[in-house]
């Protein structure tokens, strides 16, 4: 959506559907009133949240059972191994590093 600058997408909502049934929803906006940089991955055993500003990874151990009852075992921080490099704010997951071809090193 072009809102402020002609030819520049200021606000983007993207819905992706993959052949294996996985779906992704992305929102990127220069107009958003808060500066958030978070990635959330939701699965059948809970959700992972990576906060780029805080450089933290959290596991939310919660979900909905088949009978529609909610289970919630709280959340816990997952330590992020940066390979012994203090202050490295690159991709927190080794697989992401590999897919980027070492671009974050």
GINOR-V322942 format. One record per residue. N is the residue number from 0. SS is DSSP state (a for helix, b for strand, c for the rest). PSI is psi as a letter, one per 30 degrees, with the letter a starting at -180 (none if undefined). OMEGA is omega in whole degrees, -180 to 180 (NA if undefined). Layout:
((N SS PSI OMEGA) (N SS PSI OMEGA))
This chain:
((0 c k 176) (1 c j -177) (2 c e -176) (3 c e -174) (4 c j 179) (5 c k 178) (6 c f 179) (7 c k 179) (8 c j -178) (9 c f -174) (10 b j -175) (11 b k 171) (12 b k -176) (13 b k 176) (14 b k -178) (15 b k 175) (16 b k -178) (17 c l -176) (18 c f -178) (19 c g 177) (20 c f 178) (21 c k 178) (22 b l 178) (23 b k 179) (24 b k -177) (25 b k 173) (26 b k 179) (27 b k -176) (28 b k 171) (29 c f -175) (30 c f -176) (31 c k -175) (32 c f 180) (33 c k 178) (34 c j -180) (35 c k 173) (36 c i -177) (37 b k 172) (38 b k 179) (39 b k 176) (40 b k -178) (41 b k 180) (42 b a -176) (43 c f -178) (44 c g 179) (45 b a -178) (46 b k 173) (47 b k 176) (48 b k 174) (49 b k 178) (50 b j -176) (51 c e -180) (52 c e -179) (53 c f -177) (54 c h -178) (55 b k 177) (56 b k -177) (57 b k 173) (58 b k 174) (59 b j -176) (60 b i -177) (61 b l 179) (62 b a -179) (63 b k 179) (64 c l 179) (65 c e 180) (66 c g 177) (67 c g 172) (68 c k -177) (69 b k 172) (70 b k -178) (71 b j 179) (72 b g 177) (73 b a 179) (74 b l 176) (75 b k 179) (76 b k 177) (77 b k 178) (78 c k -179) (79 c j 179) (80 c j -179) (81 c g 178) (82 c g 177) (83 c g -179) (84 c j 180) (85 c k 177) (86 c f 179) (87 c j -180) (88 c g 178) (89 c a -179) (90 c k -175) (91 c f -175) (92 c k -179) (93 a e -179) (94 a e 178) (95 a e 178) (96 a e -178) (97 a e -179) (98 a f 179) (99 c g 177) (100 c h 178) (101 c g -176) (102 c f -180) (103 c f -180) (104 c none NA))
